[in-house]
Every structure is written in C-alpha cells, then in structure tokens.
C-alpha cells in the first residue's frame, strides 16, 4: 500500500521571471507624445511601474516625486504617455520591476520649450528662465540625497510671456547648513518632471578661502610695513618715553655696571628716553648734552644726585634704582650709620642744653638739610667711587620720599641672574619693582604710561591709535627683552670682577 502523498506547487501564483533577463530582452522607442517599451516577455505577465528621474551624473538619477506615468499594455508592449512630460535631456524614464530599476534617457536637446540656468546672488540663488511659450514656473529649495530631493521652504513662482528673455526668480538660501539644491518646474500648463540644480558649494568655499588668504596677505603686509617702520625709526611711533629717567647703580661689580649701561642704551636709543646716570655724566658730559659745570666731577656725587632727584620730581620723571646683592649690604650699613648719627646728634643736643656752645649748634643745624634726609651723612672726603656715594644719597632720598608718601616716581629694578626679589629690603615693599628682562613688557608700559597720562589727560585716543600703541608696546618689549637677554649672559663671566674694570665698561656700553 502506497504512503499518502501531498501535492505542493511552489511556483503557483508567483512570477519566476528574472528582471535582468527582462531588461536585456527589451528595447525602448520614443515617439512624439509617447514612449514604447517592448520585451520578449509578455507585458501582461509583468508588473512594471514607470516614473521620472533627474540625471545628476552617470551613476545617479534622482527620482522625481509624484511623476508616475500613465501606461497601456498592448501585447508584449507598454506604451507610456509623455505628452505632459518636461522633455529635457537629463529627464529620464525609470522602470521598476521586482526591486530592480532600469533607466532610459531618450529625450534630446531642443525638445524642451524652456531653459533655466542658475547664478549666485546675495544670500540667495538667482534663476534665469527663458520660455518659447507663455507659462508659469515655480522653484523651491530641496535637500538632495540618494533617494530624492526633499522639498523645504517656500515655493517661488513667476509668469513668463512668450519669448521673454531671462526672467528671474530669487530663491533665498535660508538653510545654508543643509547645502540645499533648487528644483524648478513648469507649473502652468503643468508638466511632469522637476529639474534639480545644485550650487557649487566647493567653489564658494574656494572663494571664501581665497578671500581669507587675501585678507591674511594684506594683514601680513601691513604688519611687515609696521615692523619695518619700527626697525627703521626705532620707537618713533606711537610709544616713546618723553619724561626723563634717572638710573642709579648700586654695585661696582662689572656685571652689574654692564647690565645697567645696556639698559640705559636701550631706553635712550630705542624709546627716545632722556636718560641721566652718574657714570655717563662723569665720563662724557658733552655727548649727553650736559651743560658745562653740571657734571658729577663739577658738582660732586651728592649735590649732583640731589639736583637730579629734584629735577625728576619736577618733570614727573622716573627714578630707577638698580638693585643688587651688594645694595642690600650697603643698605644695612647705611641704616646702622644713620642710627649712630642720630644718637650722636641727640647726645650733642643734650650737651648744648646743658651749656654747650651756641656756635657749634648753629653749624650743625646748617649742615643738616631735610630735603633728602641728612645729605651730609656721606661726605665727599670719604674715599669711594662715584657709585657708592650716589647710591647712598639715593637711599636717603627714597626713605624721605616714603615717609612723605611721595614715592610714585621711584621704581626698583633688578636683573634676572644677578639679583633676586628677596634681596630687596622689606622697607621698600611699597615701591614698584621689575625683574628684567622677564618683566620688560610691564616695565616699558610703566614708563610709557606717564606720557599718556600727562599728554592725553582724559585718554581721548581713538581705538586705532590705542590698538597700534598696544601692539607696538608688546612687540617692542619682546624685542628689547631679547636684546637684553643677549647682553646679560655676556656679563655672567664678569660677575666676579672688581670695580677696577668699571671705567672701561662705561665707555664700551655708551
């Protein structure tokens, strides 16, 4: 007895036609108002759909929304009505069968009744449309992808009379981040198919890059001219020091003297400052423009320093005391000697009260002047170089200025590698201090600020002048700091030399 058998038909009600065989065995013929597709396979057995697509390039044809064509099946043929289709060469017929597509582009140039091309506008694109017949046209932004061009934004329309040349449609680019394209179509009488035009954003970027490069070249050229002007004319620009500057050395070591002379040369040569220094006034009066009879050798170290200090105060200049480790020792000895002198004077006054001679009292009172706190403490008969008595007198004047709260025109300067901030006594903590060349930028701005406050009053500089002055200040400060850095290492090897080489260093740095 045979086993029960079941009948199963796997291909019943299913098409076993291969789409690739259909496309290979078919052909398309174009007529005036229709397109005829024929195949070896019966058309009645095939479920083929037809729509339009816009050919972007050889590999991409973007489907056009709502562009399905009407068809008629006649035997083995499919006839599609193209009477209402925009017959542009890039408008193609896309046939779909079982998920497979075949594209046919049969329209030729000259078959379309209207043309459009695109040009750039200000935050927009401009469409130039010409038509051989009266018609209305519409345009809209769209975002292009592989499947479609998704519409976005407002629809812009225009009506053209017959033979009108280049009617314009302005389409604002409101979605630049999406890099949209523009789809254009004939809206009345309506034609199937939309042309998709995409701006060349790469060329826009190249244009932006070109403009940015041009602006950069102009800025670099202007900066080069600015630097050339600075190199040619020094600091004769927006920043210079017009008030006088008094430099006071505190050590006879050759390294210290070399650095001070280098700083003086920079201030005078690059910033056009009127620099006064005992070493220069002693060694070369005529070169500094000093009047005869007013040098250190003529007046003596102490009267010269007192006169210069008073001149700086009247001219609102700046007194720069260059500190050193030796200055700390000198300051301690100075305070001890000053305390001893005060005790001696108190003893003398007590003797006078108890019956001392009146003439001696008058001579002591005449010798003590309060202008710079006991100028006669450091007598010129004491064997010393110019540096020591001038520095001691400067200490006396500085202490007097601190007691009277008039130390605004005084600053302490020390050189990196030769001194440290901890070497400066705590009694001078309220005096501005600068470490060179590390703080050279702030140092230059501090000296230049006196000029601006004095000559501009309410700071009525315009923005351009302020910017240029600031740029010049920063650039010049860096240049001078580098120059000072190159000078200071040369003095490191001379740090242990004594004061015997001071005179030669003065002439070498002047």
For each residue, the residues with C-beta under 8 A, 3 or more apart:
1:
2: 5
3:
4:
5: 2
6:
7:
8:
9: 12
10: 14
11: 14 16
12: 9
13:
14: 10 11
15: 45 46 47 98
16: 11
17: 21 22 41 45 46 98
18: 21 22
19: 22 23 97 98 99 100
20: 23 24 100
21: 17 18 24 25 41
22: 17 18 19 25 26 39 41 46 97
23: 19 20 26 97 100 102
24: 20 21
25: 21 22 39 40 41
26: 22 23 37 38 39 40 102
27: 37 38 39
28: 35 36 37 38 93 104 106
29: 35 36 38
30: 35 36 82 106 107
31: 34 35 36
32:
33: 81 82 83
34: 31 79 80 81 82 83
35: 28 29 30 31 79 80 82 93 104 106
36: 28 29 30 31 77 78 79 80
37: 26 27 28 43 48 50 77 78 79 80 95
38: 26 27 28 29 76 77 78
39: 22 25 26 27 43 46 76
40: 25 26 76
41: 17 21 22 25 45 46 76
42: 45 46 75 76
43: 37 39 46 48 73 74 75 76 77 78
44: 73 75
45: 15 17 41 42
46: 15 17 22 39 41 42 43 97
47: 15 97
48: 37 43 71 78 95 96 97
49: 68 95 96 97
50: 37 68 69 71 78 80 93 94 95 96
51: 63 64 67 68 69 93 94 96
52: 63 64 67 69 85 91 92 93 94 192 193
53: 61 62 63 64 91 92 94 103
54: 61 62 64 90 91 92 149 193 194 195 196
55: 60 61 90 91 92 103 105
56: 60 61 62 196 198
57: 60
58:
59:
60: 55 56 57 146
61: 53 54 55 56 92 94 103
62: 53 54 56 144 146 147 148 149 196
63: 51 52 53 67 94 147 148
64: 51 52 53 54 67 192 193 194
65: 148 151 194
66:
67: 51 52 63 64 192 193 194
68: 49 50 51
69: 50 51 52 80 81 82 85 93 192
70: 80 81
71: 48 50 78 79 80 81
72: 78 79
73: 43 44 77 78
74: 43 77 78 79
75: 42 43 44
76: 38 39 40 41 42 43
77: 36 37 38 43 73 74
78: 36 37 38 43 48 50 71 72 73 74
79: 34 35 36 37 71 72 74
80: 34 35 36 37 50 69 70 71 93
81: 33 34 69 70 71 84
82: 30 33 34 35 69 85 87
83: 33 34
84: 81 190 191 192
85: 52 69 82 91 191 192 193
86: 91 112 185 186 191 192 193 194 195
87: 82 91 107 111 112
88: 91 107 111 112 193 195
89: 105 107 108 109 111
90: 54 55 105 195
91: 52 53 54 55 85 86 87 88 105 107 193 195
92: 52 53 54 55 61 103 104 105 106 107
93: 28 35 50 51 52 69 80 103 104 105 106
94: 50 51 52 53 61 63 101 102 103 104
95: 37 48 49 50 101 102 103 104
96: 48 49 50 51 99 100 101
97: 19 22 23 46 47 48 49 100 102
98: 15 17 19
99: 19 96
100: 19 20 23 96 97
101: 94 95 96
102: 23 26 94 95 97
103: 53 55 61 92 93 94 95
104: 28 35 92 93 94 95
105: 55 89 90 91 92 93
106: 28 30 35 92 93
107: 30 87 88 89 91 92 111 112
108: 89 111
109: 89
110:
111: 87 88 89 107 108
112: 86 87 88 107 115
113: 131 132 133 135
114: 129 130 131 132 133 135 137 160 186
115: 112 129 130 131
116: 127 128 129 130 137 184 195 197
117: 127 128
118: 125 126 127 128 182 197 199
119: 125 126 128
120: 125 126 199
121: 124 125 126 170
122:
123: 172 173
124: 121 170 171 172 173
125: 118 119 120 121 170 171 173 182 197 199
126: 118 119 120 121 168 169 170 171
127: 116 117 118 139 168 169 170 171 182 184 197
128: 116 117 118 119 166 167 168
129: 114 115 116 137 158 160 166 167 168 169 184
130: 114 115 116 160 164 165 166 167
131: 113 114 115 134 135 137 160 162 164 167
132: 113 114 162 163
133: 113 114 162
134: 131 159 160 161 162
135: 113 114 131 159 160 186 188 189
136: 157 158 159 160 186 187 188
137: 114 116 129 131 157 158 159 160 169 184 185 186 187
138: 155 156 157 184 185 187
139: 127 155 156 157 169 171 182 183 184
140: 151 152 153 154 155 156 171 182 183
141: 151 152 153 171 173 174 175 180 181 182 183
142: 149 150 151 152 180 181 182 183 196
143: 149 150 152 175 178 179 180 181
144: 62 149 180 181 196 198
145: 148 149 150
146: 60 62
147: 62 63
148: 62 63 65 145
149: 54 62 142 143 144 145 181 183 194 196
150: 142 143 145
151: 65 140 141 142 183
152: 140 141 142 143 175 178 180
153: 140 141 172 174 175 180
154: 140
155: 138 139 140
156: 138 139 140 169 170 171
157: 136 137 138 139 169 187
158: 129 136 137 167 168 169
159: 134 135 136 137
160: 114 129 130 131 134 135 136 137 164 167
161: 134 164
162: 131 132 133 134
163: 132
164: 130 131 160 161 167
165: 130
166: 128 129 130
167: 128 129 130 131 158 160 164
168: 126 127 128 129 158
169: 126 127 129 137 139 156 157 158 184
170: 121 124 125 126 127 156
171: 124 125 126 127 139 140 141 156 182
172: 123 124 153
173: 123 124 125 141 176 180
174: 141 153
175: 141 143 152 153 178 180
176: 173 179
177:
178: 143 152 175
179: 143 176 201
180: 141 142 143 144 152 153 173 175
181: 141 142 143 144 149 196 197 198 199
182: 118 125 127 139 140 141 142 171 196 197 198 199
183: 139 140 141 142 149 151 194 195 196 197
184: 116 127 129 137 138 139 169 194 195 197
185: 86 137 138 191 193 194 195
186: 86 114 135 136 137 189 190 191
187: 136 137 138 157 190
188: 135 136
189: 135 186
190: 84 186 187
191: 84 85 86 185 186
192: 52 64 67 69 84 85 86
193: 52 54 64 67 85 86 88 91 185
194: 54 64 65 67 86 149 183 184 185
195: 54 86 88 90 91 116 183 184 185
196: 54 56 62 142 144 149 181 182 183
197: 116 118 125 127 181 182 183 184
198: 56 144 181 182
199: 118 120 125 181 182 204
200: 203 204
201: 179 204 205
202: 205 206
203: 200 206 207
204: 199 200 201 207 208
205: 201 202 208 209
206: 202 203 209 210
207: 203 204 210 211
208: 204 205 211 212
209: 205 206 212 213
210: 206 207 213 214
211: 207 208 214 215
212: 208 209 215 216
213: 209 210 216 217
214: 210 211 217 218
215: 211 212 218 219
216: 212 213 219 220
217: 213 214 220 221
218: 214 215 221 222
219: 215 216 222 223
220: 216 217 223 224
221: 217 218 224 225
222: 218 219 225 226
223: 219 220 226 227
224: 220 221 227 228
225: 221 222 228 229
226: 222 223 229 230 468 471 472
227: 223 224 230 231 475
228: 224 225 231 232
229: 225 226 232 233 237
230: 226 227 233 234 235 237 472 475 476
231: 227 228
232: 228 229
233: 229 230 236 237
234: 230 269 270 271 272
235: 230 239 240 270 271 272 472 476
236: 233 240 272
237: 229 230 233 240 468 472
238: 465 468 469 472
239: 235 271 444 448 469 472 473 476
240: 235 236 237 271 272 273 448 451
241: 245 267 271 272 273 447 448 450 451
242: 272 273 451 455
243: 273 274 315 316 317 318 447 450 451 454
244: 273 274 275 276 311 312 315 317 318
245: 241 267 273 274 275 276 317 318 319 320 447
246: 275 276 277 308 309 312 317 318 319 320
247: 260 263 264 275 276 277 320 322
248: 277 278 305 319 320 321 322 390 391 394
249: 252 256 257 260 277 278 279 322 387 390 391
250: 256 321 322 323 324 326 327 330 387 391
251: 256 257 324 325 326 327 387
252: 249 256 257 326 385 387 388 498 499 502
253: 256 257 324 326 494 495 496 497 498 499
254: 257 258 491 494 495 497 498 499 501 502 505
255: 258 259 418 491 492 494 495 497
256: 249 250 251 252 253 259 260 322 324 326 415 418 491
257: 249 251 252 253 254 260 261 279 387 502 505 506 509
258: 254 255 261 262 487 490 491 494 505 508 509
259: 255 256 262 263 322 415 418 484 487 488 491
260: 247 249 256 257 263 264 277 279 322
261: 257 258 264 265 277 279 505 506 508 509 510
262: 258 259 265 266 484 487 488 509
263: 247 259 260 266 267 322 413 436 484
264: 247 260 261 267 268 275 277 280 509
265: 261 262 268 269 509 510
266: 262 263 269 270 271 480 483 484
267: 241 245 263 264 270 271 273 275 447
268: 264 265 271 272 273 274 275
269: 234 265 266
270: 234 235 266 267 476 480
271: 234 235 239 240 241 266 267 268 444 447 448 476
272: 234 235 236 240 241 242 268
273: 240 241 242 243 244 245 267 268 447
274: 243 244 245 268
275: 244 245 246 247 264 267 268 280
276: 244 245 246 247 280 281 288 308 312
277: 246 247 248 249 260 261 264 280 281
278: 248 249 281 282 296 301 304 305 386 387 390
279: 249 257 260 261 282 283 386 387 502 506
280: 264 275 276 277 283 284 287 288 506 510
281: 276 277 278 285 288 290 294 295 296 304
282: 278 279 295 296 297 386
283: 279 280 503 506 507 510
284: 280 287 288 510
285: 281 288 290 292 294 295
286: 289 290
287: 280 284 510
288: 276 280 281 284 285
289: 286
290: 281 285 286 294 295
291: 294
292: 285 298
293: 298 299
294: 281 285 290 291 298 299 304 307
295: 281 282 285 290 298 299 304
296: 278 281 282 299 300 301 304 386 390
297: 282
298: 292 293 294 295
299: 293 294 295 296 303 304 307
300: 296 303 304 380
301: 278 296 304 305 380 386 389 390 393
302: 305 306 375 378 380 389 390 393
303: 299 300 306 307
304: 278 281 294 295 296 299 300 301 307 308 390
305: 248 278 301 302 308 309 389 390 393 394 397
306: 302 303 309 310 371 372 375 393 397
307: 294 299 303 304 310 311
308: 246 276 304 305 311 312
309: 246 305 306 312 313 319 372 394 397
310: 306 307 313 314 371
311: 244 307 308 314 315 317
312: 244 246 276 308 309 315 317 318 319 409
313: 309 310 316 317 406 409
314: 310 311
315: 243 244 311 312
316: 243 313 409 450 454
317: 243 244 245 246 311 312 313 409 450
318: 243 244 245 246 312 409 410 411 446 447 450
319: 245 246 248 309 312 394 409 410 411
320: 245 246 247 248 411 412 413
321: 248 250 391 394 398 410 411 412 413
322: 247 248 249 250 256 259 260 263 413 414 415
323: 250 327 328 412 413 414 419 423 424 433
324: 250 251 253 256 327 328 414 418 419 423
325: 251 328 329 419 423
326: 250 251 252 253 256 329 330
327: 250 251 323 324 330 331 391 423
328: 323 324 325 331 332 423 424 425
329: 325 326 332 333
330: 250 326 327 333 334 388 391 392 395
331: 327 328 334 335 395 425
332: 328 329 335 336
333: 329 330 336 337
334: 330 331 337 338 392 395 396
335: 331 332 338 339
336: 332 333 339 340
337: 333 334 340 341 377
338: 334 335 341 342 374 377
339: 335 336 342 343
340: 336 337 343 344
341: 337 338 344 345 374 377
342: 338 339 345 346
343: 339 340 346 347
344: 340 341 347 348
345: 341 342 348 349 364 368
346: 342 343 349 350
347: 343 344 350 351
348: 344 345 351 352 356 360 361 364
349: 345 346 352 353 361
350: 346 347 353 354
351: 347 348 354 355 356
352: 348 349 355 356 357 358 360 361
353: 349 350 356
354: 350 351
355: 351 352
356: 348 351 352 353 360 361
357: 352 360 361
358: 352 361 362
359: 362 363
360: 348 352 356 357 363 364
361: 348 349 352 356 357 358 364 365
362: 358 359 365 366
363: 359 360 366 367
364: 345 348 360 361 367 368
365: 361 362 368
366: 362 363
367: 363 364 376
368: 345 364 365 374 376
369: 372 374 375 376
370: 373 400
371: 306 310 375 400
372: 306 309 369 375 393 396 397 400
373: 370 396 397 399 400 403
374: 338 341 368 369 377 396
375: 302 306 369 371 372 393 396
376: 367 368 369 379
377: 337 338 341 374 392 396
378: 302 382 389 392 393
379: 376 382
380: 300 301 302 389
381:
382: 378 379 389
383:
384: 388 389
385: 252 388 499 502
386: 278 279 282 296 301 389 390
387: 249 250 251 252 257 278 279 390 391 499 502
388: 252 330 384 385 391 392
389: 301 302 305 378 380 382 384 386 392 393
390: 248 249 278 296 301 302 304 305 386 387 393 394
391: 248 249 250 321 327 330 387 388 394 395
392: 330 334 377 378 388 389 395 396
393: 301 302 305 306 372 375 378 389 390 396 397
394: 248 305 309 319 321 390 391 397 398
395: 330 331 334 391 392 398 399
396: 334 372 373 374 375 377 392 393 399 400
397: 305 306 309 372 373 393 394 400 401
398: 321 394 395 401 402 407 410 428 431
399: 373 395 396 402 403 427
400: 370 371 372 373 396 397 403 404
401: 397 398 404 406 407 410
402: 398 399 405 407 427 428 430 431
403: 373 399 400
404: 400 401
405: 402
406: 313 401 409
407: 398 401 402 410 430 431
408:
409: 312 313 316 317 318 319 406
410: 318 319 321 398 401 407 431 432
411: 318 319 320 321 431 432 433 434 446
412: 320 321 323 424 428 431 432 433 434
413: 263 320 321 322 323 433 434 436 443
414: 322 323 324 418 419 420 421 423 424 433 434 435 436
415: 256 259 322 418 419 435 436 488
416: 435 436 437 438 488
417: 488 492
418: 255 256 259 324 414 415 488 491 495
419: 323 324 325 414 415 423
420: 414 423
421: 414 424 433 435
422:
423: 323 324 325 327 328 414 419 420
424: 323 328 412 414 421 428 429 433
425: 328 331 428
426: 429
427: 399 402
428: 398 402 412 424 425 431 433
429: 424 426
430: 402 407
431: 398 402 407 410 411 412 428
432: 410 411 412 446
433: 323 411 412 413 414 421 424 428
434: 411 412 413 414 439 440 442 443 446
435: 414 415 416 421 438 439
436: 263 413 414 415 416 439 440 443 481 484
437: 416 440 480 481 482 484 485 488
438: 416 435 481
439: 434 435 436 442 443
440: 434 436 437 443 444 477 478 480 481 484
441: 444 445 473 474 477 478 481
442: 434 439 445 446
443: 413 434 436 439 440 446 447 477
444: 239 271 440 441 447 448 473 476 477 480
445: 441 442 448 449 473 477
446: 318 411 432 434 442 443 449 450
447: 241 243 245 267 271 273 318 443 444 450
448: 239 240 241 271 444 445 451 452 473
449: 445 446 452 453
450: 241 243 316 317 318 446 447 453 454
451: 240 241 242 243 448 454 455
452: 448 449 455 456 459 461
453: 449 450 456 457
454: 243 316 450 451 457
455: 242 451 452
456: 452 453 459 460 461
457: 453 454 460
458:
459: 452 456
460: 456 457
461: 452 456 465 466 469
462: 465 466
463: 466 467
464: 467 468
465: 238 461 462 468 469
466: 461 462 463 469 470
467: 463 464 470 471
468: 226 237 238 464 465 471 472
469: 238 239 461 465 466 472 473
470: 466 467 473 474
471: 226 467 468 474 475
472: 226 230 235 237 238 239 468 469 475 476
473: 239 441 444 445 448 469 470 476 477
474: 441 470 471 477 478
475: 227 230 471 472 478 479
476: 230 235 239 270 271 444 472 473 479 480
477: 440 441 443 444 445 473 474 480 481
478: 440 441 474 475 481 482
479: 475 476 482 483
480: 266 270 437 440 444 476 477 483 484
481: 436 437 438 440 441 477 478 484 485
482: 437 478 479 485 486
483: 266 479 480 486 487
484: 259 262 263 266 436 437 440 480 481 487 488
485: 437 481 482 488 489
486: 482 483 489 490
487: 258 259 262 483 484 490 491
488: 259 262 415 416 417 418 437 484 485 491 492
489: 485 486 492
490: 258 486 487 493 494
491: 254 255 256 258 259 418 487 488 494 495
492: 255 417 488 489 495
493: 490
494: 253 254 255 258 490 491 497 501
495: 253 254 255 418 491 492
496: 253
497: 253 254 255 494 500 501
498: 252 253 254 501
499: 252 253 254 385 387 502
500: 497
501: 254 494 497 498 504 505
502: 252 254 257 279 385 387 499 505 506
503: 283 506 507
504: 501 507 508
505: 254 257 258 261 501 502 508 509
506: 257 261 279 280 283 502 503 509 510
507: 283 503 504 510
508: 258 261 504 505
509: 257 258 261 262 264 265 505 506
510: 261 265 280 283 284 287 506 507
